[in-house]
Amino acid sequence: MIAEVPAGGIGPAFVPRPRPTVVGVELDGEAVLYSEDDGSLHLLDPVATAVWNVLDGEATLGQLAGELAEAFEAEPDVVERDVVELVRGLGARGLLAGVAPDPAGAQDADPAQPEEADRDGP
């Protein structure tokens, strides 16, 4: 078995890809992800959805951030920092292949992070 990296160890050189046990659907520009591993649902805002959609397991976060910065005419360093933090949150929630889930790290209340859906809600 290949060792998984901790979510906090994700940086610009990391090549992210979704876990094969995570399925998703996009509704009105926002993704809803379901983890078959633990039955959790995750809601991604439009920015997180745009990032999720480019996690192909081929490009590094630095490369992806550069492309996003160019597409949105944004500051590359700021985009890279934000993308790395977002992907760390995805990894902590167990949504990325090769990243060890971190339930404690996934609880951070950062609005840029995807949120776990309230499965007991209406």
DSSP file (Angstrom, degrees, kcal/mol; ACC not computed):
  #  RESIDUE AA STRUCTURE BP1 BP2  ACC     N-H-->O    O-->H-N    N-H-->O    O-->H-N    TCO  KAPPA ALPHA  PHI   PSI    X-CA   Y-CA   Z-CA
    1    1 A M              0   0    0      0, 0.0     2,-0.3     0, 0.0     0, 0.0   0.000 360.0 360.0 360.0 135.9    0.0    0.0    0.0
    2    2 A I        -     0   0    0      1,-0.1     2,-0.1     0, 0.0    96,-0.1  -0.609 360.0-113.3 -80.1 135.4    1.3    3.4   -0.9
    3    3 A A        -     0   0    0     -2,-0.3     2,-0.3     1,-0.1    -1,-0.1  -0.413  28.1-132.0 -68.3 141.0    1.7    5.9    2.0
    4    4 A E        -     0   0    0     -2,-0.1    95,-0.3    95,-0.1    -1,-0.1  -0.729  15.1-125.5 -94.0 144.6   -0.7    8.8    1.9
    5    5 A V  E     -a   99   0A   0     93,-2.6    95,-2.8    -2,-0.3     2,-0.1  -0.588  29.9-106.7 -83.0 149.4    0.6   12.4    2.5
    6    6 A P  E >   -a  100   0A   0      0, 0.0     3,-1.8     0, 0.0     4,-0.2  -0.485  27.1-118.3 -71.3 149.3   -1.0   14.5    5.2
    7    7 A A  G >  S+     0   0    0     93,-0.7     3,-1.7     1,-0.3    84,-0.1   0.859 114.6  59.7 -56.7 -37.0   -3.3   17.2    3.9
    8    8 A G  G 3  S+     0   0    0      1,-0.3    -1,-0.3    83,-0.1    80,-0.1   0.676  96.3  63.0 -66.4 -16.6   -1.0   19.8    5.5
    9    9 A G  G <  S+     0   0    0     -3,-1.8    -1,-0.3    79,-0.1     2,-0.3   0.463  75.8 114.3 -87.0  -1.7    1.8   18.6    3.4
   10   10 A I    <   +     0   0    0     -3,-1.7    78,-0.1    -4,-0.2    -3,-0.0  -0.528  39.9 156.9 -72.1 132.7    0.1   19.5    0.1
   11   11 A G    >   -     0   0    0     -2,-0.3     3,-1.9    76,-0.0    50,-0.4  -0.758  58.4 -69.2-141.7-172.2    2.0   22.3   -1.7
   12   12 A P  T 3  S+     0   0    0      0, 0.0    50,-2.9     0, 0.0    51,-0.4   0.727 126.6  56.3 -58.7 -24.8    2.4   23.7   -5.2
   13   13 A A  T 3  S+     0   0    0     48,-0.2     2,-0.1    47,-0.2    -3,-0.0   0.551  82.4 111.6 -85.2  -6.9    4.3   20.6   -6.5
   14   14 A F    <   -     0   0    0     -3,-1.9    47,-2.1    46,-0.1    48,-0.2  -0.430  59.7-147.7 -70.2 138.8    1.5   18.2   -5.5
   15   15 A V        -     0   0    0     45,-0.2     2,-0.2    -2,-0.1    45,-0.2  -0.892  23.3-158.4-107.8 100.5   -0.4   16.6   -8.3
   16   16 A P        +     0   0    0      0, 0.0    41,-2.0     0, 0.0    42,-0.2  -0.503  19.9 167.3 -87.3 148.1   -4.0   16.2   -7.1
   17   17 A R        -     0   0    0     80,-0.4    80,-2.6    -2,-0.2    39,-0.1  -0.974  38.6-102.5-149.9 145.9   -6.7   13.8   -8.3
   18   18 A P  B     -B   96   0B   0      0, 0.0    78,-0.3     0, 0.0    77,-0.1  -0.299  41.7-101.6 -64.8 150.1  -10.0   12.9   -6.8
   19   19 A R    >   -     0   0    0     76,-2.4     3,-1.8     1,-0.1    78,-0.0  -0.470  28.9-124.0 -64.0 143.7  -10.4    9.6   -5.0
   20   20 A P  T 3  S+     0   0    0      0, 0.0    -1,-0.1     0, 0.0    75,-0.0   0.701 110.3  62.9 -64.8 -16.7  -12.1    7.1   -7.3
   21   21 A T  T 3  S+     0   0    0      2,-0.0    15,-3.2    14,-0.0     2,-0.6   0.299  85.5  90.1 -91.5   9.9  -14.8    6.6   -4.5
   22   22 A V  E <   -C   35   0C   0     -3,-1.8     2,-0.3    13,-0.2    13,-0.2  -0.932  54.9-179.1-108.7 123.9  -15.9   10.3   -4.8
   23   23 A V  E     -C   34   0C   0     11,-2.4    11,-3.5    -2,-0.6     2,-0.3  -0.893   5.6-178.0-118.9 151.4  -18.7   11.0   -7.2
   24   24 A G  E     -C   33   0C   0     -2,-0.3     2,-0.3     9,-0.2     9,-0.2  -0.955  20.0-157.7-147.8 164.9  -20.1   14.4   -7.9
   25   25 A V  E     -C   32   0C   0      7,-1.9     7,-2.8    -2,-0.3     2,-0.5  -0.990  19.7-134.9-140.9 145.0  -22.7   16.4   -9.8
   26   26 A E  E     -C   31   0C   0     -2,-0.3     2,-0.5     5,-0.2     5,-0.2  -0.896  21.1-178.4-106.5 128.7  -22.7   20.1  -10.7
   27   27 A L  E >  S-C   30   0C   0      3,-3.2     3,-1.8    -2,-0.5    -2,-0.0  -0.983  71.4 -19.7-128.1 119.3  -25.8   22.1  -10.2
   28   28 A D  T 3  S-     0   0    0     -2,-0.5    -1,-0.1     1,-0.3     3,-0.1   0.866 128.5 -49.8  52.0  41.1  -26.0   25.8  -11.1
   29   29 A G  T 3  S+     0   0    0      1,-0.2     2,-0.4    16,-0.1    -1,-0.3   0.486 119.9 103.3  81.3   3.0  -22.2   26.1  -11.0
   30   30 A E  E <   -C   27   0C   0     -3,-1.8    -3,-3.2    19,-0.1     2,-0.3  -0.965  63.4-135.9-120.7 136.1  -21.8   24.4   -7.6
   31   31 A A  E     -CD  26  44C   0     13,-0.6    13,-2.8    -2,-0.4     2,-0.5  -0.654   7.6-159.2 -92.2 144.5  -20.6   20.8   -7.1
   32   32 A V  E     -CD  25  43C   0     -7,-2.8    -7,-1.9    -2,-0.3     2,-0.4  -0.991  17.3-164.9-117.8 119.0  -22.1   18.3   -4.7
   33   33 A L  E     -CD  24  42C   0      9,-3.1     9,-2.5    -2,-0.5     2,-0.5  -0.858   7.2-160.9-109.6 140.5  -19.7   15.5   -3.9
   34   34 A Y  E     -CD  23  41C   0    -11,-3.5   -11,-2.4    -2,-0.4     2,-0.7  -0.983   8.4-149.5-120.6 126.4  -20.5   12.2   -2.4
   35   35 A S  E  >  -C   22   0C   0      5,-2.7     4,-2.1    -2,-0.5     5,-0.5  -0.855   4.4-165.0 -96.0 116.0  -17.8   10.0   -0.7
   36   36 A E  T  4 S+     0   0    0    -15,-3.2    -1,-0.1    -2,-0.7   -14,-0.1   0.723  84.5  69.6 -69.0 -20.5  -18.6    6.4   -1.0
   37   37 A D  T  4 S+     0   0    0    -16,-0.3    -1,-0.2     1,-0.2   -15,-0.1   0.920 124.3   1.9 -64.2 -45.2  -16.0    5.7    1.7
   38   38 A D  T  4 S-     0   0    0     -3,-0.3    -2,-0.2     2,-0.1    -1,-0.2   0.364  96.2-112.8-128.2   4.0  -17.9    7.3    4.5
   39   39 A G     <  +     0   0    0     -4,-2.1     2,-0.2     1,-0.2    -3,-0.2   0.671  64.5 149.3  74.7  16.5  -21.3    8.4    3.0
   40   40 A S        -     0   0    0     -5,-0.5    -5,-2.7    76,-0.0     2,-0.4  -0.553  37.3-145.4 -87.6 150.6  -20.5   12.1    3.4
   41   41 A L  E     -D   34   0C   0     76,-0.3    76,-2.4    -7,-0.2     2,-0.4  -0.882  12.1-165.2-109.6 144.9  -21.8   14.9    1.2
   42   42 A H  E     -DE  33 116C   0     -9,-2.5    -9,-3.1    -2,-0.4     2,-0.5  -0.998   7.5-151.9-135.0 130.6  -19.7   18.0    0.4
   43   43 A L  E     -DE  32 115C   0     72,-3.1    72,-2.2    -2,-0.4     2,-0.4  -0.881  11.4-162.6-103.2 129.8  -20.9   21.2   -1.1
   44   44 A L  E     -D   31   0C   0    -13,-2.8   -13,-0.6    -2,-0.5    69,-0.1  -0.934  14.5-132.3-114.0 134.0  -18.5   23.3   -3.2
   45   45 A D     >  -     0   0    0     -2,-0.4     4,-2.7   -15,-0.2   -14,-0.3  -0.199  42.1 -89.2 -71.0 174.1  -19.0   26.9   -4.0
   46   46 A P  H  > S+     0   0    0      0, 0.0     4,-2.1     0, 0.0     5,-0.1   0.858 127.6  48.5 -58.3 -37.4  -18.4   28.0   -7.6
   47   47 A V  H  > S+     0   0    0      2,-0.2     4,-1.9     1,-0.2     5,-0.2   0.945 113.6  45.6 -68.2 -47.1  -14.7   28.8   -7.1
   48   48 A A  H  > S+     0   0    0      1,-0.2     4,-3.0     2,-0.2    -1,-0.2   0.869 111.5  54.4 -62.5 -35.9  -14.0   25.5   -5.4
   49   49 A T  H  X S+     0   0    0     -4,-2.7     4,-2.3     2,-0.2    -1,-0.2   0.911 105.7  51.9 -63.7 -42.5  -16.1   23.8   -8.1
   50   50 A A  H  < S+     0   0    0     -4,-2.1     4,-0.5    -5,-0.2    -2,-0.2   0.902 113.3  44.7 -60.9 -40.9  -13.9   25.4  -10.8
   51   51 A V  H >< S+     0   0    0     -4,-1.9     3,-1.6     1,-0.2     4,-0.4   0.944 111.0  53.0 -67.8 -47.6  -10.8   24.1   -9.0
   52   52 A W  H >< S+     0   0    0     -4,-3.0     3,-1.4     1,-0.3    -2,-0.2   0.883 103.3  59.2 -53.7 -40.7  -12.3   20.6   -8.5
   53   53 A N  T 3< S+     0   0    0     -4,-2.3    -1,-0.3     1,-0.3    -2,-0.2   0.667 105.6  48.1 -67.1 -16.9  -13.0   20.3  -12.2
   54   54 A V  T <  S+     0   0    0     -3,-1.6     2,-1.6    -4,-0.5    -1,-0.3   0.381  76.6 110.1-104.9   4.0   -9.3   20.8  -13.1
   55   55 A L    <   +     0   0    0     -3,-1.4     5,-0.0    -4,-0.4    -1,-0.0  -0.626  35.3 151.5 -79.7  90.8   -7.9   18.2  -10.7
   56   56 A D        -     0   0    0     -2,-1.6   -39,-0.2   -39,-0.1    -1,-0.2   0.419  60.2-114.7-107.0  -0.4   -6.9   15.7  -13.3
   57   57 A G  S    S+     0   0    0    -41,-2.0   -40,-0.2     2,-0.3   -42,-0.1   0.599 101.8  77.5  77.4   9.5   -3.9   13.9  -11.7
   58   58 A E  S    S+     0   0    0    -42,-0.2     2,-0.3     1,-0.1   -41,-0.1   0.699  81.0  59.1-117.8 -36.5   -1.6   15.3  -14.4
   59   59 A A  S    S-     0   0    0     -5,-0.2    -2,-0.3   -43,-0.2    -1,-0.1  -0.722  78.0-120.9-101.3 147.4   -0.8   18.9  -13.5
   60   60 A T     >  -     0   0    0     -2,-0.3     4,-2.6   -45,-0.2   -45,-0.2  -0.369  29.0-110.7 -75.0 162.2    0.7   20.2  -10.3
   61   61 A L  H  > S+     0   0    0    -47,-2.1     4,-3.0   -50,-0.4     5,-0.2   0.878 120.5  56.5 -60.7 -36.5   -1.2   22.7   -8.2
   62   62 A G  H  > S+     0   0    0    -50,-2.9     4,-2.0     2,-0.2    -1,-0.2   0.917 109.2  45.1 -60.9 -43.3    1.4   25.3   -9.2
   63   63 A Q  H  > S+     0   0    0    -51,-0.4     4,-2.1     2,-0.2    -2,-0.2   0.928 114.7  47.8 -65.6 -45.4    0.6   24.7  -12.9
   64   64 A L  H  X S+     0   0    0     -4,-2.6     4,-2.5     1,-0.2    -2,-0.2   0.914 111.3  50.7 -62.4 -42.8   -3.2   24.7  -12.3
   65   65 A A  H  X S+     0   0    0     -4,-3.0     4,-2.9     1,-0.2    -1,-0.2   0.895 108.6  52.7 -62.9 -39.7   -3.0   27.9  -10.2
   66   66 A G  H  X S+     0   0    0     -4,-2.0     4,-2.1    -5,-0.2    -1,-0.2   0.912 110.6  47.0 -61.4 -42.9   -1.0   29.6  -13.0
   67   67 A E  H  X S+     0   0    0     -4,-2.1     4,-2.6     2,-0.2    -2,-0.2   0.906 113.8  47.6 -65.3 -42.0   -3.6   28.7  -15.6
   68   68 A L  H  X S+     0   0    0     -4,-2.5     4,-2.4     2,-0.2    -2,-0.2   0.906 110.5  51.9 -66.3 -40.9   -6.4   29.8  -13.3
   69   69 A A  H  <>S+     0   0    0     -4,-2.9     5,-2.5     1,-0.2     4,-0.5   0.911 112.6  45.8 -61.5 -42.2   -4.6   33.1  -12.5
   70   70 A E  H ><5S+     0   0    0     -4,-2.1     3,-0.8     3,-0.2    -2,-0.2   0.930 112.7  49.7 -66.4 -45.2   -4.2   33.7  -16.3
   71   71 A A  H 3<5S+     0   0    0     -4,-2.6    -2,-0.2     1,-0.2    -1,-0.2   0.865 121.1  34.7 -62.4 -37.0   -7.8   32.8  -17.1
   72   72 A F  T 3<5S-     0   0    0     -4,-2.4    -1,-0.2    -5,-0.2    -2,-0.2   0.334 106.3-123.5-101.3   6.7   -9.2   35.1  -14.3
   73   73 A E  T < 5 +     0   0    0     -3,-0.8     2,-0.2    -4,-0.5    -3,-0.2   0.933  62.8 145.6  49.9  52.1   -6.5   37.8  -14.7
   74   74 A A      < -     0   0    0     -5,-2.5    -1,-0.2    -6,-0.2    -2,-0.1  -0.720  61.5 -80.1-116.5 165.3   -5.6   37.5  -11.0
   75   75 A E     >  -     0   0    0     -2,-0.2     4,-2.4     1,-0.1     3,-0.4  -0.527  38.3-143.9 -67.1 117.8   -2.4   37.7   -9.1
   76   76 A P  H  > S+     0   0    0      0, 0.0     4,-2.7     0, 0.0     5,-0.2   0.862  96.5  51.2 -55.0 -42.2   -0.6   34.3   -9.5
   77   77 A D  H  > S+     0   0    0      1,-0.2     4,-2.1     2,-0.2     5,-0.1   0.890 112.2  46.8 -64.9 -38.0    0.9   34.2   -6.0
   78   78 A V  H  > S+     0   0    0     -3,-0.4     4,-2.5     2,-0.2    -1,-0.2   0.919 113.2  48.4 -69.1 -43.8   -2.5   34.8   -4.4
   79   79 A V  H  X S+     0   0    0     -4,-2.4     4,-2.9     2,-0.2     5,-0.2   0.921 111.3  50.7 -63.0 -43.6   -4.3   32.3   -6.6
   80   80 A E  H  X S+     0   0    0     -4,-2.7     4,-2.6    -5,-0.2     5,-0.2   0.934 111.1  47.9 -60.7 -45.8   -1.6   29.7   -5.9
   81   81 A R  H  X S+     0   0    0     -4,-2.1     4,-2.2     1,-0.2    -1,-0.2   0.933 114.9  45.7 -59.8 -46.0   -1.9   30.2   -2.1
   82   82 A D  H  X S+     0   0    0     -4,-2.5     4,-2.4     2,-0.2    -2,-0.2   0.893 112.8  49.6 -66.4 -39.7   -5.7   30.0   -2.3
   83   83 A V  H  X S+     0   0    0     -4,-2.9     4,-2.7     2,-0.2     5,-0.2   0.918 110.6  50.2 -65.9 -43.3   -5.7   26.9   -4.5
   84   84 A V  H  X S+     0   0    0     -4,-2.6     4,-2.3    -5,-0.2    -2,-0.2   0.931 112.3  47.3 -60.6 -45.7   -3.2   25.1   -2.2
   85   85 A E  H  X S+     0   0    0     -4,-2.2     4,-1.8    -5,-0.2    -2,-0.2   0.911 112.5  49.3 -63.3 -42.3   -5.4   25.9    0.9
   86   86 A L  H  X S+     0   0    0     -4,-2.4     4,-2.1     1,-0.2    -2,-0.2   0.937 112.0  47.9 -61.5 -46.8   -8.6   24.8   -0.9
   87   87 A V  H  X S+     0   0    0     -4,-2.7     4,-2.6     1,-0.2    -1,-0.2   0.845 107.0  56.7 -67.2 -33.3   -6.9   21.5   -2.0
   88   88 A R  H  X S+     0   0    0     -4,-2.3     4,-2.6    -5,-0.2    -1,-0.2   0.915 107.7  49.4 -60.5 -41.0   -5.6   20.9    1.5
   89   89 A G  H  X S+     0   0    0     -4,-1.8     4,-1.4     2,-0.2    -2,-0.2   0.901 110.3  49.4 -64.5 -41.0   -9.2   21.2    2.7
   90   90 A L  H  <>S+     0   0    0     -4,-2.1     5,-2.2     1,-0.2     6,-0.4   0.913 113.0  48.0 -62.5 -42.4  -10.4   18.7    0.1
   91   91 A G  H ><5S+     0   0    0     -4,-2.6     3,-1.8     1,-0.2     5,-0.2   0.905 107.3  54.6 -65.2 -42.1   -7.6   16.3    1.1
   92   92 A A  H 3<5S+     0   0    0     -4,-2.6    10,-2.6     1,-0.3    14,-0.3   0.820 105.0  55.4 -61.5 -30.6   -8.4   16.6    4.8
   93   93 A R  T 3<5S-     0   0    0     -4,-1.4    -1,-0.3     8,-0.2    -2,-0.2   0.445 119.6-111.4 -82.6   0.5  -12.0   15.6    4.0
   94   94 A G  T < 5S+     0   0    0     -3,-1.8    -3,-0.2     6,-0.1    -2,-0.1   0.741  82.9 122.9  80.5  22.9  -10.8   12.5    2.3
   95   95 A L      < +     0   0    0     -5,-2.2   -76,-2.4    -6,-0.1     2,-0.4   0.549  55.3  73.1 -95.0  -8.3  -11.7   13.5   -1.2
   96   96 A L  B >  S-B   18   0B   0     -6,-0.4     3,-1.3   -78,-0.3     2,-0.2  -0.876  80.8-117.7-114.3 140.4   -8.3   13.2   -2.8
   97   97 A A  T 3  S+     0   0    0    -80,-2.6   -80,-0.4    -2,-0.4     3,-0.1  -0.481  99.4  19.7 -68.2 138.7   -6.3   10.1   -3.8
   98   98 A G  T 3  S+     0   0    0      1,-0.2   -93,-2.6    -2,-0.2     2,-0.5   0.532 100.0 108.7  81.0   6.9   -3.0    9.8   -2.0
   99   99 A V  E <   -a    5   0A   0     -3,-1.3    -1,-0.2   -95,-0.3    -3,-0.2  -0.969  68.2-128.2-120.6 129.1   -4.0   12.1    0.9
  100  100 A A  E     -a    6   0A   0    -95,-2.8   -93,-0.7    -2,-0.5    -6,-0.1  -0.594  30.6-117.6 -73.7 124.8   -4.7   10.9    4.4
  101  101 A P        -     0   0    0      0, 0.0    -9,-0.2     0, 0.0    -8,-0.2  -0.304  25.3-164.1 -59.6 146.8   -8.1   12.2    5.6
  102  102 A D     >  -     0   0    0    -10,-2.6     4,-2.2     1,-0.1     3,-0.3  -0.773   9.0-173.7-136.6  88.0   -7.8   14.5    8.7
  103  103 A P  T  4 S+     0   0    0      0, 0.0     4,-0.5     0, 0.0    -1,-0.1   0.833  88.4  52.2 -54.3 -34.3  -11.2   14.9   10.4
  104  104 A A  T >4 S+     0   0    0      1,-0.2     3,-0.9     2,-0.2     4,-0.2   0.922 111.8  45.0 -68.6 -42.8   -9.7   17.5   12.8
  105  105 A G  G >4 S+     0   0    0     -3,-0.3     3,-1.0     1,-0.2    -1,-0.2   0.779 106.5  60.8 -70.3 -26.7   -8.3   19.6    9.9
  106  106 A A  G 3< S+     0   0    0     -4,-2.2    -1,-0.2   -14,-0.3    -2,-0.2   0.620  92.0  68.6 -75.2 -12.0  -11.5   19.3    7.9
  107  107 A Q  G <   +     0   0    0     -3,-0.9    -1,-0.2    -4,-0.5    -2,-0.2   0.553  68.0 122.6 -85.1  -7.4  -13.4   21.1   10.7
  108  108 A D    <   -     0   0    0     -3,-1.0     2,-1.1    -4,-0.2     5,-0.1  -0.289  64.2-133.6 -57.6 137.8  -11.7   24.4   10.1
  109  109 A A        +     0   0    0      6,-0.0    -1,-0.1     3,-0.0    -2,-0.1  -0.392  49.3 147.1 -94.1  57.1  -14.3   27.1    9.4
  110  110 A D    >   -     0   0    0     -2,-1.1     3,-1.9     1,-0.1    -2,-0.0  -0.836  44.0-146.4 -93.1 122.7  -12.7   28.7    6.4
  111  111 A P  T 3  S+     0   0    0      0, 0.0    -1,-0.1     0, 0.0     4,-0.1   0.709  97.6  61.5 -64.1 -18.6  -15.3   30.0    3.9
  112  112 A A  T 3  S+     0   0    0      2,-0.1   -67,-0.1   -68,-0.0     3,-0.1   0.635  91.4  86.1 -79.6 -13.0  -13.0   29.2    1.0
  113  113 A Q  S <  S-     0   0    0     -3,-1.9   -68,-0.1     1,-0.1   -27,-0.1  -0.539  91.9-101.4 -85.0 151.8  -13.1   25.5    2.0
  114  114 A P        -     0   0    0      0, 0.0     2,-0.4     0, 0.0   -70,-0.2  -0.404  39.8-131.0 -66.5 151.2  -15.8   23.1    0.8
  115  115 A E  E     -E   43   0C   0    -72,-2.2   -72,-3.1    -4,-0.1     2,-0.4  -0.830  10.2-119.5-108.4 144.6  -18.4   22.4    3.5
  116  116 A E  E     -E   42   0C   0     -2,-0.4   -74,-0.3   -74,-0.2     2,-0.1  -0.671  39.7-116.2 -78.1 133.6  -19.7   19.1    4.6
  117  117 A A        -     0   0    0    -76,-2.4     2,-1.0    -2,-0.4   -76,-0.3  -0.368  19.5-113.9 -72.7 147.8  -23.5   19.0    3.9
  118  118 A D    >   -     0   0    0      1,-0.2     3,-1.1    -2,-0.1    -1,-0.1  -0.727  30.2-171.8 -79.8 103.5  -25.9   18.7    6.7
  119  119 A R  T 3  S+     0   0    0     -2,-1.0    -1,-0.2     1,-0.2    -2,-0.0   0.607  81.9  55.2 -77.2 -10.0  -27.4   15.2    6.0
  120  120 A D  T 3  S+     0   0    0     -3,-0.1    -1,-0.2     2,-0.0    -2,-0.1   0.389  88.1 107.6 -99.5   3.1  -30.0   15.7    8.7
  121  121 A G    <         0   0    0     -3,-1.1    -4,-0.0     1,-0.1     0, 0.0  -0.035 360.0 360.0 -74.2 179.7  -31.4   18.9    7.2
  122  122 A P              0   0    0      0, 0.0    -1,-0.1     0, 0.0    -3,-0.1   0.493 360.0 360.0 -62.5 360.0  -34.7   19.4    5.4
